[in-house]
Amino acid sequence: MDTPGYFTTAYPGVTPLTRGWKLIIALAAAVGLGTWAGLAFLWSMLFLAQPGTLDVLQRAPTEQDVLAGDYSDLEQEVWLEDVRYLGEYNNSNYFVAPDRLDNTGFCLITERVLADGGWNASCGQLIDGRDALTSLSDAEGRLVVLVPDQFDHRPLEADGWLTVHTNLLVEVNDASRSRTGSEGPDAKSVSLG
């Protein structure tokens, strides 16, 4: 003896869902939620800024961190007491320092190894750990890029760039010899001594 259920009494002629249909609906909901979660993850990886750091600025200063030339023109732009040495490549020394005017900004400084007073600096903001901060041309005309610790070096290294330091890449192919001045979309050239 069958007792009438809700569907048979409230909606005559409507049969309740079978177990198979209930399973199909549950799977469709799960796939829909999974697709939404996957798209949300993809969106966050592509469009949300990833935090970036320059851990080299956290280490204690050494004698190597001292700039050799006259940097009085740079004092208003850069915290000179917080300069850190990044490395040397082929007649150029490279340094990084925090920007005085922007607490998310950092400056790349390059000087000739011979310390004849020639230097160049460029500053940029650290917005995303996947993007370069700033770039400039060194004394030899090579393009030099300051990058955060989280930056992926592999694409640039595959194109002929040299990693001098975790935060510094130098373009070593022949095309870099013709460049001069500051480069990069968000770079501001500070001074050329």
Rosetta blueprint (number, residue, H / E / L):
1 M L
2 D L
3 T L
4 P L
5 G L
6 Y H
7 F H
8 T H
9 T H
10 A H
11 Y L
12 P L
13 G L
14 V L
15 T L
16 P L
17 L L
18 T L
19 R H
20 G H
21 W H
22 K H
23 L H
24 I H
25 I H
26 A H
27 L H
28 A H
29 A H
30 A H
31 V H
32 G H
33 L H
34 G H
35 T H
36 W H
37 A H
38 G H
39 L H
40 A H
41 F H
42 L H
43 W H
44 S H
45 M H
46 L H
47 F H
48 L L
49 A L
50 Q L
51 P L
52 G L
53 T L
54 L L
55 D H
56 V H
57 L H
58 Q H
59 R L
60 A L
61 P L
62 T L
63 E H
64 Q H
65 D H
66 V L
67 L L
68 A L
69 G L
70 D L
71 Y L
72 S H
73 D H
74 L H
75 E L
76 Q L
77 E L
78 V E
79 W L
80 L H
81 E H
82 D H
83 V L
84 R E
85 Y E
86 L E
87 G E
88 E E
89 Y E
90 N L
91 N L
92 S E
93 N E
94 Y E
95 F E
96 V E
97 A E
98 P E
99 D E
100 R L
101 L L
102 D L
103 N L
104 T L
105 G E
106 F E
107 C E
108 L E
109 I E
110 T E
111 E E
112 R E
113 V L
114 L L
115 A L
116 D L
117 G L
118 G L
119 W E
120 N E
121 A E
122 S E
123 C E
124 G E
125 Q E
126 L L
127 I L
128 D L
129 G L
130 R L
131 D L
132 A L
133 L L
134 T E
135 S E
136 L E
137 S E
138 D L
139 A L
140 E L
141 G L
142 R L
143 L E
144 V E
145 V E
146 L E
147 V L
148 P L
149 D L
150 Q L
151 F L
152 D L
153 H L
154 R H
155 P H
156 L H
157 E H
158 A H
159 D L
160 G L
161 W E
162 L E
163 T E
164 V E
165 H E
166 T L
167 N L
168 L E
169 L E
170 V E
171 E E
172 V L
173 N L
174 D H
175 A H
176 S H
177 R H
178 S H
179 R L
180 T L
181 G L
182 S E
183 E E
184 G L
185 P L
186 D L
187 A L
188 K E
189 S E
190 V E
191 S E
192 L E
193 G L
